[in-house]
Amino acid sequence: SETIINYNNSCFSFMYILGDQSSQINIFRKFYSKTTKTLEFSINNTIANEWKRQLVDLSQSIDNYEIYVEGIVGSKQIAIDDLFLYTKTCQEVIDEEKELNKQFRCKDGNLIPPE
């Protein structure tokens, strides 16, 4: 990634598909004051044949940093898309999206999915 300025609150979001249990996605963060990358999130032993969303809390920053996304392909497919960094906590992202989804509910209770 490009250099990310040290925000007090950061939430990394991405969509993914894992075709089999041997596939894996790892999210690393490398601070400029350190020489090694730190594993922030890892997912494996999961089959996701449809798009899933993942939020990764990156709020504990000590310095400017870069994000590294690593995909390890097992015997089938892996896909990663829609990478985004919010400058707020993951809980704030979840709360805001819940509030937004309420705006798409009809008076009769039916939900109109956002486009």
C-alpha atoms as one frame of an Amber mdcrd trajectory, in Angstrom:
protein
   0.000   0.000   0.000   0.938   3.623  -0.017   2.206   5.118   3.218  -0.646
   5.499   5.681  -0.452   8.400   8.081  -0.716   7.409  11.716  -4.426   7.794
  12.448  -5.651   7.142  15.966  -8.514   5.082  14.558  -8.295   2.979  11.395
 -10.375   0.139  10.011  -9.281  -1.848   6.948 -12.120  -3.354   4.922 -12.025
  -5.868   2.075 -14.183  -8.429   0.283 -12.971 -11.977  -0.294 -13.727 -15.451
  -1.640 -11.888 -18.552  -0.428 -12.492 -21.584  -2.627 -11.283 -24.213  -0.183
 -10.076 -24.717   3.374  -6.394 -24.699   2.400  -6.588 -21.144   1.008  -5.583
 -18.314   3.315  -5.615 -14.513   3.490  -3.169 -12.653   5.724  -3.170  -8.932
   6.494   0.148  -7.504   7.693   1.132  -4.037   8.847   4.672  -2.690   8.617
   5.456   0.343  10.731   8.186   2.647   9.467   9.952   2.477  12.820  10.252
  -1.340  12.571  12.008  -3.668  10.156   9.480  -6.520  10.239   5.805  -6.873
   9.357   3.202  -7.676  12.022   0.364 -10.102  11.271  -2.866  -8.225  12.032
  -5.416 -10.705  10.680  -5.537 -14.163   9.112  -8.363 -16.305   7.796  -8.209
 -19.929   6.669 -10.012 -23.225   7.247 -13.064 -21.513   5.757 -14.890 -22.028
   2.515 -16.545 -18.874   1.210 -17.955 -19.514  -2.266 -19.651 -16.131  -2.264
 -18.282 -12.690  -1.476 -17.744 -12.042   2.240 -16.703  -8.785   3.876 -14.025
  -8.498   6.533 -13.127  -5.568   8.783  -9.701  -5.436  10.433  -9.081  -3.037
  13.315  -5.825  -1.117  12.813  -6.414   1.460  15.542  -3.303   0.760  17.610
  -0.795   2.759  15.563   2.639   3.734  16.779   3.871   5.238  13.530   3.074
   5.665   9.844   2.672   2.276   8.201   1.973   0.217   5.088  -0.585  -2.586
   4.721   0.366  -5.854   3.035  -2.292  -8.281   1.796  -1.144 -11.851   1.188
  -3.289 -14.480  -0.506  -2.235 -18.130  -0.358  -4.071 -20.274  -2.901  -4.957
 -23.841  -1.974  -6.380 -26.214  -4.563  -9.072 -23.789  -5.753  -9.687 -20.071
  -6.198  -9.071 -17.064  -4.017 -10.246 -13.511  -4.684  -9.779 -10.202  -2.859
 -11.522  -6.963  -3.872 -12.838  -3.582  -2.663  -9.957  -2.740  -0.318 -10.698
   0.377   1.730  -9.234   2.112   4.768 -11.616   4.017   7.052 -10.275   6.672
   9.408 -12.550   5.502  12.214 -12.875   2.374  14.328 -14.454  -0.771  12.881
 -17.255  -0.475  15.434 -18.027   3.032  14.152 -18.139   1.649  10.590 -20.565
  -1.105  11.675 -22.771   1.339  13.593 -22.929   3.799  10.680 -23.830   1.043
   8.224 -26.599  -0.227  10.507 -28.003   3.289  10.634 -27.724   3.616   6.840
 -29.530   0.312   6.306 -32.467   1.597   8.350 -32.982   4.265   5.688 -33.755
   1.557   3.121 -36.634   0.002   5.097 -40.186   0.619   3.879 -42.985   1.525
   6.256 -44.379  -2.002   5.832 -41.072  -3.409   7.125 -39.736  -4.693   3.807
 -36.074  -3.956   3.220 -34.973  -2.307  -0.012 -31.380  -3.455  -0.625 -28.879
  -0.669  -1.321 -27.500  -0.670  -4.859
